Structures are given as C-alpha cells and as structure tokens.
C-alpha cells in the first residue's frame, strides 16, 4: 500500500475564505506518502519521516489512545484523526493493530506547506471516505488545503454556510513567467491564525469578501505581470485593513521592483513575489535578503496539462 497527498499554497483568499470569499490554491510537487508494514503486536506503530530522517514516532490503540510518543502535540493530532476516522467507519483502525504506518514527507516540514492537510487527505484515501467530512471533524479551517492535497490542478475554492464548492482552473502564463515563492524563515501556526480570525469581533462587510472573490478570479487570468502585481497589491491592502497588520512589502521588501504578497498565516511561511524584471534579478534580490529556499512557479507547482 502506497498513498500520496500534495502539499499546497494558498495564493489568494487567506483568512477571508472563512468569510465566504473565493480562494485560489495550487497543489505542489511536494507531498507526503503513507506505507504500511508489519509492526509490534496489539498496537499501531507510527513513524513520521522528513528529508533529515525520523522526526516523530508514537504508538496508538485502535481507538487512537496514545501509548507513547516523542511529540505529544503531533501524537494528539494523529490520535484525533484515528478517532475521527473511526466515527465515520466504526472500528476501521482495528485492522492496523500489529502494523507500522510510516509517513514520509519530501519537504522540510518547517516550511508550513500543509503537512496536516495532506495527512488528512491520506487518511481519507486510506479509509475511502470523504476528505472534507474527515477534515470537519478535526479542524476549523476552510478545507481548501485538503481539496488541494487531492487535486492535480490549481483550484478555486469557496465555503458558504459550511458547504464547500470548488473547481479546477488553468492559470495564465503570467504565473509561470513572473511568480516566485520564498520561505520567510518562520513557520506560522495556521490553526492558531484561523482561531484568531474566527474569534475576532470585527464584522466583515459582504463587499470585502466579494472583492476578494473578484480579485481571485482576475488573478487566475491575469494577462501580464503588471496586471497580476496590481491585483496582489489590492489583495494585500484589503487584508492589511482587515487584520490590522502592515503589508509585508512595506515591512521587508519596500525596494523590490514588483509586488510581494503574504501567503497563509500572515507573518511567516512563504511569500509570493511577482515581477516583470528578469528572473536572475529576482533571485539575486531575494538571496540578498538572506531568504532560502526560493522557487520559481514551475519549480514548486504540480505540473499539469
């Protein structure tokens, strides 16, 4: 048995997808794979590996009770997934007693590209259940990331009154020609960001979500780097006002010849750069800021026809 799910990046609609705005997300070449092998009797052995080797291991009962773990927080998430899967398919994990479940991520988990969402998607594949149904049992996030984890193309994603709608989209050539992603050196807790946003007392006008939806649609078909940059700048201005946080370009990249957009939970993870200048100049600029890794759009995005 060998199951795989994609990592992802959310290019538009962060936070406001929870308020009904349409979001744009891309599945990545990176991801996680699950294999099952023989293990110790009467328990489920869990091993999580990254590029540098084992980073987490644990053992569980068929109900998800934690027997032992090297990381209590990670163990609790896996425990919740086992228990949630069992509520959809009673006693499903009984069959994994005496087995070792190994998860291998082919990217640095500190990058924040969706290790939790790809794990949810893998569990859903393992049990042949609806990934969003499983997601709602363990997370208050929008679910876009679980859908992206199972997709082979970029997606539009919208959540209205708890009902998700999504569709595949082919992005314009402006992305391949003008977009870059750089890791900012600090992984943000997206679940905590979601909780802060949901607990905010600020009432969002419907017009704000509608404008973000319009920007999302226009970004996908942008005819040039300059048009895509303008849309990114407007998106940043709206989110800056909603969150009360200064846009990242003003904070860290004010001299960049182009646009810079925060991705995911603001303040960490990756940023999206867009520029019409030659790519070697963009790479040189970002390198001078001490950021690594840096990816061109085609280097990180899952390729599709």
N, C-alpha and C positions, 0 to 999 in steps of 0.2 A: 504494500500500500504506500502510495506516494502522492500527497495532496499539496497544492501550492495556492497561495493568495498573494496579491500585489501589495506593495507599499503604495502611497498616494501623495499627491499635493493638491491642496485646495487653492485655486487661482483667484477666485472671487467669491464673495458672499460670506466670508468668515464672520462668525457671530450672528449676523443678520439672517442667515439661513434658518436660524431658530425662530425668527420672527416672520417667516413666510417669504423671504427673498429667495430668488433663484440663484443657485451657485453653479460654478464651473469647476470641475475637478479632473485631474488626469491620473491614470494608473501609471506606475513606474516600472522600469526594468527590474528594480529591486523587489524583494519579497521574502516570504517565509515558506518553508516546506515542512511537512509532517511525515514521519515514518513510524511504523510500529514494529517492534521486535519482541523477542522473549525477555521476560524480566523475573523479578522475585515473586514468589507465590503469595497470593492473597492481598496484594496491594498493587496500585498503579504507580509505576515509577516514571517520573517526569524529568527530562533533561532539555534545557534550552541552550543553544549554541549560537554564537556570533562569529564574525571573522577572526576574533582572537581566541576562540575556544569556548568552553562552558562558562556561562555567566550566571546560571541559575539552575538548581535542581531541587526536587521535592518528591514526596510520596503521598498518595491520597487513597482514601477508601473509594468504593464505587459510588458513594453518595457525595463525594467531594470533601470529606473531612480531611484536614491536613495532619499527617503523621509526623513529618519532618520537612524542613525547608531551609534553604540557605538565604532566602529573601522573603520575609513574611508578607510584604505588600504584593509581590508578584504571585506568591502562593495563594493569597486571598483572591486575586483576580481569576486564576485558573480554577480555584475551588468554586467560585461563583459561576463560572462557565460550565463546569461539570454539573452543578446543581441545576442550573437553568436548562441545560440540555435535557436532563432527566425529567424536568417538569413537562417538557414538550413530548419527549419519548421516554416514558417511565422505565427505569432500570437500564437505560441504554448503556451506561458505563460499566455495568456488571461484566460485560464481555471483555473488558480490558484489565480485569484483575489478573495478575501474573504477567502483565505486559509492560514494556517500556515504550513510552511515547517520547519521541525526540523531535524537537522543533529546531530548525536551522535557519537563521536569518543571514542573508548575504549582504547586509549593510550594517553600518555602525548604528546600534540602537539608540545612541545618544542623539542622533540626528532628528528624531521625532517624526519619522515618515509614516507612522501608523502601525507599530508593532501590535498594539491591542486590537485594532480593527481587522488586520489581516489574520490574527489569531481567531477572532470571532468568525470570520469567513471560513477559515479552515475547519473549525468545529462544526459549522453548518454543513459543509461538504461531507465531513465525516459521518454525520447523522442523517444526511439527506433531508435537512429541514430548511425553512425559510431563514436566510441570514438576518433579515431585518427583524423577524419575530424573536430571534435569539438576542439580537442587539438591544431591543427594547427592554429585555429582562435584566440586562447588566449595565446599561448606560443611559444617560440623559442627553447624549449628543444627538445630532440630527440624523445620523445613519448614513450620510453621504459616503463616508470613508469605507463602510462595509460594502456598499454597492460598487465603489471604485475598485475595491480589492478583488471583486469578481468580474470586473469588466476588462475588455481588451481594447477599449477606445475611451477618449475623453467623454465625460457625461455632463449634462445639465441635470440638476437635482433640486427638487422643491418639496417642502414639507408644510402642509396646511392641515391644521387641526388633527395632527397625528397621522395623517395619510401622506405617504411619500409617492411622488411621481418623478420619473427620470427617463432620460433618453440619451442615446449616443450622439456625438457630434464630431464632425471632422473640422479641425481648427485651420484657420487661414495660414498661409505660408509666412506671415509676419512672425509667428511664433518660432518657426524653425530658423528664420533669418536673424532675429533680433532679440530673443529672450534667453536669459541666463539665470541660474539659481546658485546662490551662495549660502553656505551654512554660517550662521552668525555666532556660533561658538557657545550657545547656551540653549539647552532644551527646555522649553516651557511645558508645564503640566496642562495639557489641553482640557482635561476633565475639570480641573480647578477653574480654568478660564470660562468654561461653559457654565459652571455653577455660579461664578461671579456675575456673568451676564444675565442668567435666569433670575438671580435674586435681586438684580438692580430694580430700584423703584421707578426708574425713568420710563415713561410711557413713550413708545416709538410711534411716530406717525406712519400711517399706512403708506404715505407718499414716499417715505425713506426706503422702505422695502421695495416699493415699485421701481424707484430709481435705480437701486442696486440690481434688480432683475433686468432692467433695460441695459445697464452697463454690461452685465454678464453676457447678454445676447450679442451686444455690439462688439465686445472683446473677441468673441469667437470668430467673427467675420471681418475683423479689422484689416483694412487694405494696405496699411503701411505701418512701419514702426512708429511714426509720429502720431498716427491716429490711436494706436494701442497705448502709447505713452500718455496721451491726453485722458484716455479712459481710466488708466491706472491712477493718474493724479486725482481725478474726480472721486474715484472709489476711496482713495486714501483720505481725502478731505472729509468725506461723509463719515467714515469710520472714526477719524480723529475727533470729530464733533460728538459722535455717539459715545465713544469710550472715554473722552477727556484725556487723550494721550496724543502727544505730538507725533506727526508722521515720521517714519524712520529716515526718510531722505533729509529732512531738516535736522534731525538729530545726529546723523552719522555720515551722510553722503551728499552734503549740500553742493559740492563741486562736481558731482557726476553729470556727465553730458547725456542726459536721458532721464528715465523715471525709475524709481525704486518703490516696490510695494511689499509691505509686510504680508507674510503668509501664516496661516494657523493662528495660534495664540500670540497676540502682539507682544514683542519684547524678546523673542527667541526664535529657535528653529531656523527656517530658511527665509530668505528674501528673494524676490523676483526682480531682476534688472531688465530694463528694456532700453535699447539704444540703436540709433542708425549708424553709429561710428563703426569702423572695422572691429572685428571680434578680438584681434590681438590687443587693441587698445582697451577694450572692456576687461579682458583677462588681466592685463597689466595693472589697471586701476584697482581691481578687486584684490589682486595679490599685494599691492602696495598698502592696502588696508589690513593686511595680515589675516585675511579670511581664507579658510580652506575646509572642505573642498569646494570647487566651483565647477558647475556643469553647464554646458550648452543644452538647449532644449532637447536636441536629438540624442544627447548623451545619457539623459535620465528618463525621458518619456518612453513608455512602452510603444514600440513602433507598430503601426497598423497600415493597412492598405486603404 
